[in-house]
């Protein structure tokens, strides 16, 4: 499931994100959502989140 809708993402959910510096390569980082940083209901490139370990990126996959 893509992570473009804010309603699909909540704290405690396991996701795969792409960090800003890895956008060109598409390298994904897996972790658990701590905070949602995107305020709008959706975003075409993925909802921006902060993981429990402090890494920030846009959600590409849920689960």
C-alpha positions in Angstrom: 0.0 0.0 0.0 1.5 3.4 -0.9 1.9 6.0 1.8 0.2 9.0 0.1 -2.9 9.3 2.3 -2.5 10.6 5.9 -5.5 8.6 7.1 -3.6 5.4 6.3 -0.7 6.2 8.6 -0.6 6.4 12.4 1.9 6.2 15.3 3.2 2.7 16.0 2.7 1.5 12.4 5.7 -0.3 10.6 6.6 1.5 7.3 9.3 1.8 4.8 10.4 5.4 4.0 12.8 7.1 1.6 15.1 9.7 3.2 15.9 12.9 1.4 19.4 11.9 0.6 18.2 8.6 -0.8 15.5 9.9 -3.2 17.7 9.4 -6.3 18.6 5.8 -5.4 15.2 4.9 -3.9 16.9 3.2 -0.9 14.2 2.4 1.7 14.6 2.5 5.5 12.2 0.4 7.6 11.0 1.5 11.0 8.0 2.4 13.3 6.2 5.7 13.0 6.6 8.1 15.9 5.3 11.4 14.4 3.4 12.5 11.3 5.0 15.6 9.9 2.8 16.2 6.8 -0.3 18.2 7.8 -2.2 17.9 4.6 -4.6 14.9 4.0 -2.4 13.5 1.1 0.9 14.1 -0.6 1.8 12.7 -4.1 5.4 11.7 -2.9 4.3 10.2 0.4 3.4 11.4 3.9 6.5 12.7 5.7 7.1 11.0 9.1 9.6 10.7 11.9 10.5 7.2 12.9 11.1 6.1 16.5 14.8 6.2 15.9 14.6 9.9 14.7 15.0 9.3 11.0 12.8 11.5 8.8 11.5 10.6 5.4 8.4 10.0 3.1 6.4 6.8 3.4 6.7 4.6 0.4 5.3 1.3 1.7 3.0 0.5 4.7 3.5 -2.8 6.5 
